[in-house]
Amino acid sequence: MDKITVFAALCAVFSTLPLKSQQGLAGEYYNGTNFDTPVMNRTDPAIDFDWPLGVRPADGVNSSFFSARWTGYLTPPKSGRYKFSAKVDDGIRVWVGGRKVIDAWGLHDSEHFEGTIELKAHKRYDLKVEYFNDINEGEIHLLWVLPGDDEGVLGWFNSSPKPVEGKYFSRPKQEKPKRETASKPDQKPDEPRQKPKPPAKVPPAKPAEPQEPEPVSPAVLAQKQRELELKPIYFVQSKDEILPDSKKTLDDWVVFLKQKPDAVIFVKGHTDDMGDAQKNQDLSERRARLVAAYFVKKGLGAERIETKGYGSSQPYFVNPATEKERALNRRVEIRVKR
C-alpha cells in the first residue's frame, strides 16, 4: 500500500470523528422534580443508572424528588431506523437531532417506553435526555436496537434492546477562555474627591418577641379530621391526575397533618369499574403514591405514610347508574391513626 493510499484511508477515518469532543455526556443534577435547584455537573459515560431506596445519585442531590438532564452528541454506527427504548422510574424525555423520540413525563414504576427515528451512519446528532425521580428509589436505562438487528435468522435474539454504549456519546471540550488585553483608557487628571458624609445613626430595632402558636384542642382536631375524611381526592378518568377542585382539599390535608406530627397516614387509592381489572389495580396504586409523594414534598415524613391500591373493589356506588356516581369512585381516601 503506497503512502497516498494510507493517507487517504486515515483522512476517511478521522473525518468521521467529532471535532474537539470528549467521550460521555454532560450531566446536570437538580433537587426538585422539575429542575428546581441546580446542585452539580459532571460527565457521565452512559445513561445506565439504578438508585436503590435512600441512595443519592451524587453528593448534595436528594435521594427522592430530584431531576437530571444529559446533553451532548450521539454518533450512530450505521444508517437506518433505530428503535430507542428506556426503562425508568419515574419520568423521561429523549430528543435525538432535535426530534422528541420518547415522552413519558409522569410517575412510572420501572416501566418501558419506546420510539423510533431514522439516522445516518457516523453523523453527529444532538442528544438531550431529561429525567426525574419522585419518591423512593429511581432508575434510568437508555437502550436501543440497531437497524437490521431485528431481521434475519437471529433477529429474535438481537431484537432485545441493549444499553447505548458510551463510545457512541460525545460532548464538546470546554475550552479555556482567551485572555483579553484591556486597552488603556485615556488618562485624565485626578478630580478632587469629596469627603463622604458619615451615615446617619439609626437606633437598633427592638427585636420582635417570639409568638407561641395557638394550641389546637384535641376536640377541634378530631372534628377537622372527620370533615376532611368526608372529602376524598378525586381523579381524572383512567389517569393518575388530580382534578383541580380536589387540589385545595389536598392542601387542607397537609395543614391538618402537620398539626399531628405523630400520626400514621394511610393513603388508599380507588378506581371506577371501567376497563381491565389489573390496569385498574395498577392505576389505584399510582394514585395513592401520587398523593403520598405530594405529602412528602410538602414536608411530611415518608416513614409516616402507608399506601395501598384497591382497584375497583371498594366503590362508593356499586353498579353506578350515572357518570356522576362513577366519578365518585375515582378517588383517594386518607385515614389517620392517632
Secondary structure, DSSP 8 states (H G I E B T S, - for coil): --HHHHHHHHHHHHHTS-TTEEESEEEEEEESTTS-EEEEEEEES-SEEEE-TT--SSTTS-SSSEEEEEEEEE--SS-EEEEEEEEEESEEEEEETTEEEEEE-S--SSEEEEEEEEE-TT--EEEEEEEEE-SS-EEEEEEEE-TTTTSSTTHHHHTS-EE--GGGEEEE---------------------------------------------HHHHHHHHHHHHTS-EEB-TTSS-B-GGGHHHHHHHHHHHHT-TT-EEEEEE---S-S-HHHHHHHHHHHHHHHHHHHHHTT--GGGEEEEE-TTSS-SSSS-SSHHHHHTTSEEEEEEE-
